[in-house]
């Protein structure tokens, strides 16, 4: 179904291993509670706040999914307007 799924998986695993090795090697530098808090806020809280404030717009895929879910397809509207004038 997804064309580059294996490639993305391999790149993700290799990146994870490289980061893990760097963190293991320099544990005193990177293993601090401030970094963990900053990382979790940056990954989970900031994107949600940006979306709620309205600074992040929906992608074309998300808009298409919403339109399909709510049956707002343009082709359907054009077809019905053709029949009902």
PyMOL Python script that loads the backbone (N, CA, C, O; Angstrom):
from pymol import cmd

cmd.read_pdbstr("""\
ATOM      1  N   UNK A   1       0.822  -1.182   0.000  1.00  0.00           N
ATOM      2  CA  UNK A   1       0.000   0.000   0.000  1.00  0.00           C
ATOM      3  C   UNK A   1       0.870   1.251   0.000  1.00  0.00           C
ATOM      4  O   UNK A   1       0.596   2.196  -0.739  1.00  0.00           O
ATOM      5  N   UNK A   2       1.910   1.265   0.818  1.00  0.00           N
ATOM      6  CA  UNK A   2       2.781   2.435   0.907  1.00  0.00           C
ATOM      7  C   UNK A   2       4.084   2.103   0.218  1.00  0.00           C
ATOM      8  O   UNK A   2       4.733   1.116   0.566  1.00  0.00           O
ATOM      9  N   UNK A   3       4.481   2.909  -0.754  1.00  0.00           N
ATOM     10  CA  UNK A   3       5.597   2.578  -1.629  1.00  0.00           C
ATOM     11  C   UNK A   3       6.947   2.567  -0.927  1.00  0.00           C
ATOM     12  O   UNK A   3       7.762   1.681  -1.185  1.00  0.00           O
ATOM     13  N   UNK A   4       7.199   3.518  -0.056  1.00  0.00           N
ATOM     14  CA  UNK A   4       8.518   3.652   0.563  1.00  0.00           C
ATOM     15  C   UNK A   4       8.513   3.247   2.037  1.00  0.00           C
ATOM     16  O   UNK A   4       9.328   3.749   2.811  1.00  0.00           O
ATOM     17  N   UNK A   5       7.628   2.369   2.430  1.00  0.00           N
ATOM     18  CA  UNK A   5       7.506   1.984   3.828  1.00  0.00           C
ATOM     19  C   UNK A   5       8.761   1.342   4.386  1.00  0.00           C
ATOM     20  O   UNK A   5       9.195   1.686   5.486  1.00  0.00           O
ATOM     21  N   UNK A   6       9.347   0.418   3.648  1.00  0.00           N
ATOM     22  CA  UNK A   6      10.562  -0.263   4.129  1.00  0.00           C
ATOM     23  C   UNK A   6      11.741   0.704   4.218  1.00  0.00           C
ATOM     24  O   UNK A   6      12.529   0.639   5.162  1.00  0.00           O
ATOM     25  N   UNK A   7      11.862   1.592   3.247  1.00  0.00           N
ATOM     26  CA  UNK A   7      12.963   2.552   3.259  1.00  0.00           C
ATOM     27  C   UNK A   7      12.853   3.478   4.467  1.00  0.00           C
ATOM     28  O   UNK A   7      13.847   3.742   5.143  1.00  0.00           O
ATOM     29  N   UNK A   8      11.653   3.968   4.735  1.00  0.00           N
ATOM     30  CA  UNK A   8      11.447   4.841   5.888  1.00  0.00           C
ATOM     31  C   UNK A   8      11.721   4.079   7.178  1.00  0.00           C
ATOM     32  O   UNK A   8      12.294   4.641   8.112  1.00  0.00           O
ATOM     33  N   UNK A   9      11.324   2.819   7.249  1.00  0.00           N
ATOM     34  CA  UNK A   9      11.592   2.003   8.433  1.00  0.00           C
ATOM     35  C   UNK A   9      13.090   1.825   8.648  1.00  0.00           C
ATOM     36  O   UNK A   9      13.569   1.949   9.775  1.00  0.00           O
ATOM     37  N   UNK A  10      13.832   1.538   7.588  1.00  0.00           N
ATOM     38  CA  UNK A  10      15.285   1.344   7.711  1.00  0.00           C
ATOM     39  C   UNK A  10      15.957   2.642   8.147  1.00  0.00           C
ATOM     40  O   UNK A  10      16.814   2.627   9.031  1.00  0.00           O
ATOM     41  N   UNK A  11      15.579   3.760   7.537  1.00  0.00           N
ATOM     42  CA  UNK A  11      16.176   5.041   7.908  1.00  0.00           C
ATOM     43  C   UNK A  11      15.840   5.387   9.356  1.00  0.00           C
ATOM     44  O   UNK A  11      16.693   5.897  10.083  1.00  0.00           O
ATOM     45  N   UNK A  12      14.621   5.116   9.775  1.00  0.00           N
ATOM     46  CA  UNK A  12      14.230   5.384  11.157  1.00  0.00           C
ATOM     47  C   UNK A  12      15.005   4.542  12.152  1.00  0.00           C
ATOM     48  O   UNK A  12      15.448   5.049  13.183  1.00  0.00           O
ATOM     49  N   UNK A  13      15.176   3.254  11.854  1.00  0.00           N
ATOM     50  CA  UNK A  13      15.912   2.364  12.764  1.00  0.00           C
ATOM     51  C   UNK A  13      17.383   2.762  12.830  1.00  0.00           C
ATOM     52  O   UNK A  13      17.967   2.792  13.913  1.00  0.00           O
ATOM     53  N   UNK A  14      17.981   3.065  11.691  1.00  0.00           N
ATOM     54  CA  UNK A  14      19.393   3.472  11.679  1.00  0.00           C
ATOM     55  C   UNK A  14      19.572   4.785  12.437  1.00  0.00           C
ATOM     56  O   UNK A  14      20.524   4.935  13.203  1.00  0.00           O
ATOM     57  N   UNK A  15      18.660   5.737  12.227  1.00  0.00           N
ATOM     58  CA  UNK A  15      18.742   7.006  12.957  1.00  0.00           C
ATOM     59  C   UNK A  15      18.601   6.780  14.456  1.00  0.00           C
ATOM     60  O   UNK A  15      19.318   7.390  15.249  1.00  0.00           O
ATOM     61  N   UNK A  16      17.683   5.908  14.843  1.00  0.00           N
ATOM     62  CA  UNK A  16      17.499   5.597  16.257  1.00  0.00           C
ATOM     63  C   UNK A  16      18.756   4.979  16.852  1.00  0.00           C
ATOM     64  O   UNK A  16      19.151   5.324  17.966  1.00  0.00           O
ATOM     65  N   UNK A  17      19.387   4.070  16.118  1.00  0.00           N
ATOM     66  CA  UNK A  17      20.606   3.437  16.618  1.00  0.00           C
ATOM     67  C   UNK A  17      21.743   4.448  16.755  1.00  0.00           C
ATOM     68  O   UNK A  17      22.491   4.403  17.732  1.00  0.00           O
ATOM     69  N   UNK A  18      21.881   5.348  15.802  1.00  0.00           N
ATOM     70  CA  UNK A  18      22.942   6.364  15.880  1.00  0.00           C
ATOM     71  C   UNK A  18      22.713   7.292  17.064  1.00  0.00           C
ATOM     72  O   UNK A  18      23.646   7.595  17.808  1.00  0.00           O
ATOM     73  N   UNK A  19      21.476   7.744  17.242  1.00  0.00           N
ATOM     74  CA  UNK A  19      21.171   8.627  18.372  1.00  0.00           C
ATOM     75  C   UNK A  19      21.360   7.885  19.692  1.00  0.00           C
ATOM     76  O   UNK A  19      21.878   8.451  20.654  1.00  0.00           O
ATOM     77  N   UNK A  20      20.942   6.620  19.739  1.00  0.00           N
ATOM     78  CA  UNK A  20      21.116   5.837  20.968  1.00  0.00           C
ATOM     79  C   UNK A  20      22.592   5.672  21.316  1.00  0.00           C
ATOM     80  O   UNK A  20      22.974   5.786  22.480  1.00  0.00           O
ATOM     81  N   UNK A  21      23.413   5.407  20.315  1.00  0.00           N
ATOM     82  CA  UNK A  21      24.850   5.266  20.557  1.00  0.00           C
ATOM     83  C   UNK A  21      25.448   6.586  21.052  1.00  0.00           C
ATOM     84  O   UNK A  21      26.272   6.591  21.967  1.00  0.00           O
ATOM     85  N   UNK A  22      25.033   7.700  20.451  1.00  0.00           N
ATOM     86  CA  UNK A  22      25.556   8.997  20.877  1.00  0.00           C
ATOM     87  C   UNK A  22      25.124   9.310  22.305  1.00  0.00           C
ATOM     88  O   UNK A  22      25.911   9.839  23.091  1.00  0.00           O
ATOM     89  N   UNK A  23      23.889   8.990  22.641  1.00  0.00           N
ATOM     90  CA  UNK A  23      23.413   9.236  23.997  1.00  0.00           C
ATOM     91  C   UNK A  23      24.100   8.311  25.005  1.00  0.00           C
ATOM     92  O   UNK A  23      24.398   8.724  26.126  1.00  0.00           O
ATOM     93  N   UNK A  24      24.346   7.080  24.611  1.00  0.00           N
ATOM     94  CA  UNK A  24      25.017   6.132  25.514  1.00  0.00           C
ATOM     95  C   UNK A  24      26.463   6.559  25.761  1.00  0.00           C
ATOM     96  O   UNK A  24      26.978   6.432  26.872  1.00  0.00           O
ATOM     97  N   UNK A  25      27.100   7.059  24.728  1.00  0.00           N
ATOM     98  CA  UNK A  25      28.495   7.442  24.839  1.00  0.00           C
ATOM     99  C   UNK A  25      28.688   8.703  25.673  1.00  0.00           C
ATOM    100  O   UNK A  25      29.628   8.793  26.463  1.00  0.00           O
ATOM    101  N   UNK A  26      27.809   9.662  25.499  1.00  0.00           N
ATOM    102  CA  UNK A  26      27.895  10.931  26.216  1.00  0.00           C
ATOM    103  C   UNK A  26      26.702  11.107  27.138  1.00  0.00           C
ATOM    104  O   UNK A  26      25.982  12.102  27.064  1.00  0.00           O
ATOM    105  N   UNK A  27      26.508  10.144  27.990  1.00  0.00           N
ATOM    106  CA  UNK A  27      25.322  10.144  28.849  1.00  0.00           C
ATOM    107  C   UNK A  27      25.318  11.329  29.811  1.00  0.00           C
ATOM    108  O   UNK A  27      24.253  11.868  30.115  1.00  0.00           O
ATOM    109  N   UNK A  28      26.457  11.732  30.281  1.00  0.00           N
ATOM    110  CA  UNK A  28      26.504  12.861  31.216  1.00  0.00           C
ATOM    111  C   UNK A  28      26.060  14.164  30.565  1.00  0.00           C
ATOM    112  O   UNK A  28      25.526  15.048  31.235  1.00  0.00           O
ATOM    113  N   UNK A  29      26.277  14.282  29.266  1.00  0.00           N
ATOM    114  CA  UNK A  29      25.918  15.511  28.569  1.00  0.00           C
ATOM    115  C   UNK A  29      24.429  15.571  28.256  1.00  0.00           C
ATOM    116  O   UNK A  29      23.803  16.617  28.429  1.00  0.00           O
ATOM    117  N   UNK A  30      23.852  14.458  27.795  1.00  0.00           N
ATOM    118  CA  UNK A  30      22.492  14.483  27.273  1.00  0.00           C
ATOM    119  C   UNK A  30      21.425  14.003  28.245  1.00  0.00           C
ATOM    120  O   UNK A  30      20.251  14.327  28.068  1.00  0.00           O
ATOM    121  N   UNK A  31      21.796  13.246  29.258  1.00  0.00           N
ATOM    122  CA  UNK A  31      20.787  12.669  30.151  1.00  0.00           C
ATOM    123  C   UNK A  31      20.508  13.615  31.312  1.00  0.00           C
ATOM    124  O   UNK A  31      21.051  13.458  32.406  1.00  0.00           O
ATOM    125  N   UNK A  32      19.669  14.580  31.058  1.00  0.00           N
ATOM    126  CA  UNK A  32      19.253  15.531  32.089  1.00  0.00           C
ATOM    127  C   UNK A  32      17.745  15.655  32.047  1.00  0.00           C
ATOM    128  O   UNK A  32      17.129  15.494  30.993  1.00  0.00           O
ATOM    129  N   UNK A  33      17.156  15.939  33.184  1.00  0.00           N
ATOM    130  CA  UNK A  33      15.701  16.053  33.260  1.00  0.00           C
ATOM    131  C   UNK A  33      15.196  17.234  32.440  1.00  0.00           C
ATOM    132  O   UNK A  33      14.098  17.174  31.887  1.00  0.00           O
ATOM    133  N   UNK A  34      15.979  18.309  32.353  1.00  0.00           N
ATOM    134  CA  UNK A  34      15.542  19.479  31.586  1.00  0.00           C
ATOM    135  C   UNK A  34      15.389  19.131  30.108  1.00  0.00           C
ATOM    136  O   UNK A  34      14.459  19.594  29.448  1.00  0.00           O
ATOM    137  N   UNK A  35      16.293  18.323  29.602  1.00  0.00           N
ATOM    138  CA  UNK A  35      16.215  17.936  28.198  1.00  0.00           C
ATOM    139  C   UNK A  35      15.008  17.043  27.945  1.00  0.00           C
ATOM    140  O   UNK A  35      14.338  17.182  26.922  1.00  0.00           O
ATOM    141  N   UNK A  36      14.728  16.136  28.861  1.00  0.00           N
ATOM    142  CA  UNK A  36      13.563  15.258  28.692  1.00  0.00           C
ATOM    143  C   UNK A  36      12.270  16.061  28.716  1.00  0.00           C
ATOM    144  O   UNK A  36      11.365  15.805  27.922  1.00  0.00           O
ATOM    145  N   UNK A  37      12.177  17.023  29.613  1.00  0.00           N
ATOM    146  CA  UNK A  37      10.982  17.868  29.676  1.00  0.00           C
ATOM    147  C   UNK A  37      10.867  18.703  28.409  1.00  0.00           C
ATOM    148  O   UNK A  37       9.786  18.795  27.827  1.00  0.00           O
ATOM    149  N   UNK A  38      11.954  19.304  27.981  1.00  0.00           N
ATOM    150  CA  UNK A  38      11.938  20.114  26.768  1.00  0.00           C
ATOM    151  C   UNK A  38      11.561  19.280  25.548  1.00  0.00           C
ATOM    152  O   UNK A  38      10.781  19.726  24.707  1.00  0.00           O
ATOM    153  N   UNK A  39      12.113  18.070  25.452  1.00  0.00           N
ATOM    154  CA  UNK A  39      11.812  17.192  24.328  1.00  0.00           C
ATOM    155  C   UNK A  39      10.340  16.804  24.309  1.00  0.00           C
ATOM    156  O   UNK A  39       9.703  16.851  23.257  1.00  0.00           O
ATOM    157  N   UNK A  40       9.792  16.420  25.459  1.00  0.00           N
ATOM    158  CA  UNK A  40       8.382  16.009  25.496  1.00  0.00           C
ATOM    159  C   UNK A  40       7.456  17.184  25.197  1.00  0.00           C
ATOM    160  O   UNK A  40       6.452  17.014  24.506  1.00  0.00           O
ATOM    161  N   UNK A  41       7.779  18.376  25.707  1.00  0.00           N
ATOM    162  CA  UNK A  41       6.962  19.546  25.389  1.00  0.00           C
ATOM    163  C   UNK A  41       7.018  19.859  23.902  1.00  0.00           C
ATOM    164  O   UNK A  41       6.000  20.175  23.287  1.00  0.00           O
ATOM    165  N   UNK A  42       8.210  19.769  23.328  1.00  0.00           N
ATOM    166  CA  UNK A  42       8.378  20.081  21.920  1.00  0.00           C
ATOM    167  C   UNK A  42       7.670  19.066  21.022  1.00  0.00           C
ATOM    168  O   UNK A  42       7.145  19.435  19.972  1.00  0.00           O
ATOM    169  N   UNK A  43       7.650  17.819  21.413  1.00  0.00           N
ATOM    170  CA  UNK A  43       7.036  16.787  20.580  1.00  0.00           C
ATOM    171  C   UNK A  43       5.522  16.718  20.727  1.00  0.00           C
ATOM    172  O   UNK A  43       4.820  16.469  19.747  1.00  0.00           O
ATOM    173  N   UNK A  44       5.015  16.934  21.924  1.00  0.00           N
ATOM    174  CA  UNK A  44       3.601  16.671  22.163  1.00  0.00           C
ATOM    175  C   UNK A  44       2.761  17.919  22.393  1.00  0.00           C
ATOM    176  O   UNK A  44       1.638  17.998  21.894  1.00  0.00           O
ATOM    177  N   UNK A  45       3.260  18.873  23.118  1.00  0.00           N
ATOM    178  CA  UNK A  45       2.437  20.014  23.498  1.00  0.00           C
ATOM    179  C   UNK A  45       2.440  21.125  22.449  1.00  0.00           C
ATOM    180  O   UNK A  45       1.386  21.683  22.144  1.00  0.00           O
ATOM    181  N   UNK A  46       3.583  21.450  21.903  1.00  0.00           N
ATOM    182  CA  UNK A  46       3.685  22.567  20.969  1.00  0.00           C
ATOM    183  C   UNK A  46       2.857  22.338  19.699  1.00  0.00           C
ATOM    184  O   UNK A  46       2.149  23.255  19.284  1.00  0.00           O
ATOM    185  N   UNK A  47       2.911  21.160  19.060  1.00  0.00           N
ATOM    186  CA  UNK A  47       2.062  20.977  17.862  1.00  0.00           C
ATOM    187  C   UNK A  47       0.572  21.094  18.165  1.00  0.00           C
ATOM    188  O   UNK A  47      -0.189  21.626  17.356  1.00  0.00           O
ATOM    189  N   UNK A  48       0.155  20.597  19.333  1.00  0.00           N
ATOM    190  CA  UNK A  48      -1.267  20.706  19.687  1.00  0.00           C
ATOM    191  C   UNK A  48      -1.663  22.151  19.909  1.00  0.00           C
ATOM    192  O   UNK A  48      -2.741  22.568  19.486  1.00  0.00           O
ATOM    193  N   UNK A  49      -0.810  22.920  20.566  1.00  0.00           N
ATOM    194  CA  UNK A  49      -1.110  24.329  20.784  1.00  0.00           C
ATOM    195  C   UNK A  49      -1.140  25.108  19.476  1.00  0.00           C
ATOM    196  O   UNK A  49      -2.001  25.967  19.288  1.00  0.00           O
ATOM    197  N   UNK A  50      -0.215  24.819  18.576  1.00  0.00           N
ATOM    198  CA  UNK A  50      -0.219  25.488  17.281  1.00  0.00           C
ATOM    199  C   UNK A  50      -1.488  25.190  16.508  1.00  0.00           C
ATOM    200  O   UNK A  50      -2.040  26.069  15.846  1.00  0.00           O
ATOM    201  N   UNK A  51      -1.954  23.943  16.591  1.00  0.00           N
ATOM    202  CA  UNK A  51      -3.190  23.579  15.893  1.00  0.00           C
ATOM    203  C   UNK A  51      -4.393  24.265  16.526  1.00  0.00           C
ATOM    204  O   UNK A  51      -5.272  24.754  15.817  1.00  0.00           O
ATOM    205  N   UNK A  52      -4.439  24.303  17.856  1.00  0.00           N
ATOM    206  CA  UNK A  52      -5.572  24.925  18.538  1.00  0.00           C
ATOM    207  C   UNK A  52      -5.619  26.432  18.323  1.00  0.00           C
ATOM    208  O   UNK A  52      -6.703  27.003  18.207  1.00  0.00           O
ATOM    209  N   UNK A  53      -4.467  27.080  18.270  1.00  0.00           N
ATOM    210  CA  UNK A  53      -4.419  28.518  18.063  1.00  0.00           C
ATOM    211  C   UNK A  53      -4.752  28.863  16.608  1.00  0.00           C
ATOM    212  O   UNK A  53      -5.209  29.969  16.323  1.00  0.00           O
ATOM    213  N   UNK A  54      -4.527  27.927  15.699  1.00  0.00           N
ATOM    214  CA  UNK A  54      -4.849  28.160  14.298  1.00  0.00           C
ATOM    215  C   UNK A  54      -3.659  28.517  13.442  1.00  0.00           C
ATOM    216  O   UNK A  54      -3.825  28.964  12.307  1.00  0.00           O
ATOM    217  N   UNK A  55      -2.468  28.330  13.960  1.00  0.00           N
ATOM    218  CA  UNK A  55      -1.274  28.645  13.191  1.00  0.00           C
ATOM    219  C   UNK A  55      -0.893  27.527  12.224  1.00  0.00           C
ATOM    220  O   UNK A  55      -0.080  27.725  11.322  1.00  0.00           O
ATOM    221  N   UNK A  56      -1.483  26.359  12.420  1.00  0.00           N
ATOM    222  CA  UNK A  56      -1.217  25.239  11.530  1.00  0.00           C
ATOM    223  C   UNK A  56      -2.468  24.969  10.707  1.00  0.00           C
ATOM    224  O   UNK A  56      -3.540  24.721  11.259  1.00  0.00           O
ATOM    225  N   UNK A  57      -2.333  25.018   9.397  1.00  0.00           N
ATOM    226  CA  UNK A  57      -3.455  24.735   8.525  1.00  0.00           C
ATOM    227  C   UNK A  57      -3.482  23.253   8.191  1.00  0.00           C
ATOM    228  O   UNK A  57      -2.464  22.567   8.287  1.00  0.00           O
ATOM    229  N   UNK A  58      -4.642  22.768   7.803  1.00  0.00           N
ATOM    230  CA  UNK A  58      -4.766  21.374   7.423  1.00  0.00           C
ATOM    231  C   UNK A  58      -4.065  21.144   6.086  1.00  0.00           C
ATOM    232  O   UNK A  58      -4.082  22.001   5.202  1.00  0.00           O
ATOM    233  N   UNK A  59      -3.454  19.977   5.958  1.00  0.00           N
ATOM    234  CA  UNK A  59      -2.830  19.635   4.685  1.00  0.00           C
ATOM    235  C   UNK A  59      -3.912  19.265   3.680  1.00  0.00           C
ATOM    236  O   UNK A  59      -5.074  19.085   4.046  1.00  0.00           O
ATOM    237  N   UNK A  60      -3.530  19.152   2.423  1.00  0.00           N
ATOM    238  CA  UNK A  60      -4.509  18.810   1.385  1.00  0.00           C
ATOM    239  C   UNK A  60      -5.070  17.409   1.595  1.00  0.00           C
ATOM    240  O   UNK A  60      -6.224  17.146   1.256  1.00  0.00           O
ATOM    241  N   UNK A  61      -4.269  16.515   2.150  1.00  0.00           N
ATOM    242  CA  UNK A  61      -4.752  15.162   2.429  1.00  0.00           C
ATOM    243  C   UNK A  61      -5.802  15.190   3.534  1.00  0.00           C
ATOM    244  O   UNK A  61      -6.828  14.517   3.433  1.00  0.00           O
ATOM    245  N   UNK A  62      -5.551  15.967   4.589  1.00  0.00           N
ATOM    246  CA  UNK A  62      -6.521  16.066   5.681  1.00  0.00           C
ATOM    247  C   UNK A  62      -7.822  16.714   5.214  1.00  0.00           C
ATOM    248  O   UNK A  62      -8.906  16.289   5.615  1.00  0.00           O
ATOM    249  N   UNK A  63      -7.720  17.731   4.375  1.00  0.00           N
ATOM    250  CA  UNK A  63      -8.922  18.369   3.831  1.00  0.00           C
ATOM    251  C   UNK A  63      -9.697  17.387   2.963  1.00  0.00           C
ATOM    252  O   UNK A  63     -10.925  17.339   3.023  1.00  0.00           O
ATOM    253  N   UNK A  64      -8.993  16.614   2.165  1.00  0.00           N
ATOM    254  CA  UNK A  64      -9.643  15.621   1.311  1.00  0.00           C
ATOM    255  C   UNK A  64     -10.346  14.553   2.147  1.00  0.00           C
ATOM    256  O   UNK A  64     -11.462  14.146   1.823  1.00  0.00           O
ATOM    257  N   UNK A  65      -9.694  14.096   3.227  1.00  0.00           N
ATOM    258  CA  UNK A  65     -10.329  13.106   4.094  1.00  0.00           C
ATOM    259  C   UNK A  65     -11.588  13.659   4.756  1.00  0.00           C
ATOM    260  O   UNK A  65     -12.590  12.952   4.867  1.00  0.00           O
ATOM    261  N   UNK A  66     -11.545  14.899   5.191  1.00  0.00           N
ATOM    262  CA  UNK A  66     -12.720  15.512   5.811  1.00  0.00           C
ATOM    263  C   UNK A  66     -13.842  15.642   4.789  1.00  0.00           C
ATOM    264  O   UNK A  66     -15.001  15.365   5.098  1.00  0.00           O
ATOM    265  N   UNK A  67     -13.502  16.062   3.576  1.00  0.00           N
ATOM    266  CA  UNK A  67     -14.524  16.192   2.538  1.00  0.00           C
ATOM    267  C   UNK A  67     -15.141  14.845   2.179  1.00  0.00           C
ATOM    268  O   UNK A  67     -16.350  14.757   1.963  1.00  0.00           O
ATOM    269  N   UNK A  68     -14.331  13.801   2.114  1.00  0.00           N
ATOM    270  CA  UNK A  68     -14.866  12.479   1.813  1.00  0.00           C
ATOM    271  C   UNK A  68     -15.723  11.960   2.953  1.00  0.00           C
ATOM    272  O   UNK A  68     -16.760  11.339   2.722  1.00  0.00           O
ATOM    273  N   UNK A  69     -15.298  12.210   4.176  1.00  0.00           N
ATOM    274  CA  UNK A  69     -16.055  11.733   5.329  1.00  0.00           C
ATOM    275  C   UNK A  69     -17.412  12.433   5.425  1.00  0.00           C
ATOM    276  O   UNK A  69     -18.401  11.816   5.822  1.00  0.00           O
ATOM    277  N   UNK A  70     -17.461  13.699   5.069  1.00  0.00           N
ATOM    278  CA  UNK A  70     -18.703  14.458   5.170  1.00  0.00           C
ATOM    279  C   UNK A  70     -19.451  14.535   3.841  1.00  0.00           C
ATOM    280  O   UNK A  70     -20.398  15.310   3.705  1.00  0.00           O
ATOM    281  N   UNK A  71     -19.030  13.734   2.860  1.00  0.00           N
ATOM    282  CA  UNK A  71     -19.675  13.677   1.541  1.00  0.00           C
ATOM    283  C   UNK A  71     -19.787  15.052   0.900  1.00  0.00           C
ATOM    284  O   UNK A  71     -20.847  15.427   0.400  1.00  0.00           O
ATOM    285  N   UNK A  72     -18.698  15.796   0.917  1.00  0.00           N
ATOM    286  CA  UNK A  72     -18.659  17.112   0.296  1.00  0.00           C
ATOM    287  C   UNK A  72     -17.783  17.092  -0.958  1.00  0.00           C
ATOM    288  O   UNK A  72     -17.072  18.053  -1.249  1.00  0.00           O
ATOM    289  N   UNK A  73     -17.846  16.012  -1.672  1.00  0.00           N
ATOM    290  CA  UNK A  73     -17.011  15.924  -2.876  1.00  0.00           C
ATOM    291  C   UNK A  73     -17.507  16.897  -3.932  1.00  0.00           C
ATOM    292  O   UNK A  73     -18.711  17.064  -4.122  1.00  0.00           O
ATOM    293  N   UNK A  74     -16.586  17.522  -4.602  1.00  0.00           N
ATOM    294  CA  UNK A  74     -16.934  18.497  -5.626  1.00  0.00           C
ATOM    295  C   UNK A  74     -17.625  17.820  -6.798  1.00  0.00           C
ATOM    296  O   UNK A  74     -18.561  18.377  -7.371  1.00  0.00           O
ATOM    297  N   UNK A  75     -17.176  16.632  -7.158  1.00  0.00           N
ATOM    298  CA  UNK A  75     -17.781  15.925  -8.285  1.00  0.00           C
ATOM    299  C   UNK A  75     -19.237  15.600  -8.000  1.00  0.00           C
ATOM    300  O   UNK A  75     -20.081  15.725  -8.887  1.00  0.00           O
ATOM    301  N   UNK A  76     -19.544  15.187  -6.789  1.00  0.00           N
ATOM    302  CA  UNK A  76     -20.936  14.907  -6.438  1.00  0.00           C
ATOM    303  C   UNK A  76     -21.784  16.164  -6.549  1.00  0.00           C
ATOM    304  O   UNK A  76     -22.899  16.135  -7.070  1.00  0.00           O
ATOM    305  N   UNK A  77     -21.235  17.273  -6.049  1.00  0.00           N
ATOM    306  CA  UNK A  77     -21.982  18.528  -6.142  1.00  0.00           C
ATOM    307  C   UNK A  77     -22.210  18.967  -7.565  1.00  0.00           C
ATOM    308  O   UNK A  77     -23.292  19.450  -7.901  1.00  0.00           O
ATOM    309  N   UNK A  78     -21.207  18.806  -8.411  1.00  0.00           N
ATOM    310  CA  UNK A  78     -21.368  19.178  -9.815  1.00  0.00           C
ATOM    311  C   UNK A  78     -22.375  18.273 -10.513  1.00  0.00           C
ATOM    312  O   UNK A  78     -23.165  18.736 -11.336  1.00  0.00           O
ATOM    313  N   UNK A  79     -22.348  16.988 -10.186  1.00  0.00           N
ATOM    314  CA  UNK A  79     -23.293  16.062 -10.811  1.00  0.00           C
ATOM    315  C   UNK A  79     -24.718  16.378 -10.391  1.00  0.00           C
ATOM    316  O   UNK A  79     -25.621  16.396 -11.227  1.00  0.00           O
ATOM    317  N   UNK A  80     -24.930  16.628  -9.106  1.00  0.00           N
ATOM    318  CA  UNK A  80     -26.277  16.949  -8.646  1.00  0.00           C
ATOM    319  C   UNK A  80     -26.737  18.291  -9.196  1.00  0.00           C
ATOM    320  O   UNK A  80     -27.915  18.452  -9.516  1.00  0.00           O
ATOM    321  N   UNK A  81     -25.838  19.248  -9.312  1.00  0.00           N
ATOM    322  CA  UNK A  81     -26.258  20.531  -9.875  1.00  0.00           C
ATOM    323  C   UNK A  81     -26.581  20.416 -11.342  1.00  0.00           C
ATOM    324  O   UNK A  81     -27.391  21.185 -11.860  1.00  0.00           O
ATOM    325  N   UNK A  82     -25.954  19.455 -12.033  1.00  0.00           N
ATOM    326  CA  UNK A  82     -26.291  19.227 -13.431  1.00  0.00           C
ATOM    327  C   UNK A  82     -27.712  18.684 -13.568  1.00  0.00           C
ATOM    328  O   UNK A  82     -28.460  19.106 -14.450  1.00  0.00           O
ATOM    329  N   UNK A  83     -28.082  17.745 -12.692  1.00  0.00           N
ATOM    330  CA  UNK A  83     -29.406  17.137 -12.765  1.00  0.00           C
ATOM    331  C   UNK A  83     -30.507  18.081 -12.282  1.00  0.00           C
ATOM    332  O   UNK A  83     -31.601  18.096 -12.848  1.00  0.00           O
ATOM    333  N   UNK A  84     -30.229  18.863 -11.248  1.00  0.00           N
ATOM    334  CA  UNK A  84     -31.280  19.697 -10.680  1.00  0.00           C
ATOM    335  C   UNK A  84     -31.180  21.157 -11.103  1.00  0.00           C
ATOM    336  O   UNK A  84     -31.961  22.000 -10.661  1.00  0.00           O
ATOM    337  N   UNK A  85     -30.229  21.435 -11.945  1.00  0.00           N
ATOM    338  CA  UNK A  85     -30.169  22.705 -12.595  1.00  0.00           C
ATOM    339  C   UNK A  85     -29.658  23.868 -11.900  1.00  0.00           C
ATOM    340  O   UNK A  85     -29.610  24.957 -12.471  1.00  0.00           O
TER     341      UNK A  85
END
""", "prot")
cmd.dss("prot")
cmd.show_as("cartoon", "prot")
cmd.util.cbc("prot")
cmd.orient("prot")
